[in-house]
């Protein structure tokens, strides 16, 4: 009798996992988290660039340089404080 209950519990847990998996495929949770109506990727990008212009003009990390350059920001217009990095190839590789 005890084996029957154990097997029944395992079967129930297996079915529960399958149902949760199937529901997560049909209704993905990530699509509704943090989404705002009418907000586009361009809006989010402009907000990020605006934040950097107002709060962080001194750039310390290479990721910031790459991201702002990808956002088509002119980093040589005089408003950004770029890091003074070395000139050897090994130093550049070390930063990256």
C-alpha positions in Angstrom: 0.0 0.0 0.0 2.8 2.4 0.8 4.5 1.8 -2.6 1.2 2.7 -4.3 1.0 6.1 -2.5 4.7 6.9 -3.3 4.2 6.1 -6.9 1.0 8.2 -7.0 2.8 11.2 -5.5 5.6 10.9 -8.0 3.1 10.7 -10.8 1.3 13.8 -9.5 4.5 15.7 -9.2 5.5 14.7 -12.7 2.1 15.8 -14.1 2.4 19.1 -12.2 5.8 19.8 -13.7 4.6 19.0 -17.2 1.6 21.3 -16.8 3.7 24.2 -15.4 6.2 23.7 -18.3 3.3 23.7 -20.9 1.7 26.8 -19.4 5.1 28.7 -19.4 5.5 27.9 -23.1 2.0 29.1 -24.0 2.1 32.2 -21.7 5.7 33.3 -21.3 6.1 35.3 -18.1 8.9 37.5 -19.3 6.9 39.2 -21.9 4.7 41.0 -19.4 7.4 41.9 -16.8 8.5 45.5 -16.9 6.8 46.2 -20.2 5.3 49.6 -20.6 2.7 50.4 -23.1 4.0 52.5 -26.1 7.6 52.4 -25.0 10.0 51.5 -27.8 13.6 50.4 -27.8 14.5 53.8 -29.2 12.9 55.5 -26.2 14.8 53.3 -23.8 18.0 54.0 -25.7 17.4 57.8 -25.6 16.7 57.6 -21.9 20.0 55.8 -21.2 22.0 58.3 -23.3 20.2 61.2 -21.5 21.1 59.7 -18.2 24.8 59.5 -19.1 24.8 63.0 -20.5 23.3 64.4 -17.2 24.9 62.2 -14.6 28.0 60.4 -15.9 30.1 62.2 -18.4 33.3 60.7 -17.0 33.5 57.3 -18.6 35.5 54.6 -16.8 34.7 51.3 -18.5 35.1 50.2 -22.0 31.5 48.9 -22.0 30.3 52.5 -21.6 32.3 53.6 -24.6 31.1 50.8 -26.8 27.5 51.3 -25.8 27.5 55.0 -26.3 29.3 54.7 -29.6 26.7 52.1 -30.7 24.0 54.6 -29.8 25.7 56.9 -32.3 26.9 59.4 -29.7 29.8 61.6 -30.6 32.3 60.9 -27.9 34.8 63.5 -29.2 32.5 66.5 -29.0 34.2 67.7 -25.8 31.4 66.9 -23.4 32.7 63.4 -22.4 35.7 62.7 -20.2 37.4 59.8 -21.9 39.8 57.6 -19.9 43.5 58.0 -20.5 44.4 54.5 -21.6 47.9 53.3 -22.7 48.9 52.8 -26.2 50.2 49.3 -26.4 48.1 46.5 -27.8 48.5 44.4 -24.6 47.1 47.3 -22.5 44.1 47.6 -24.8 43.5 43.8 -24.6 43.8 44.0 -20.8 41.0 46.6 -20.6 38.7 44.5 -22.8 
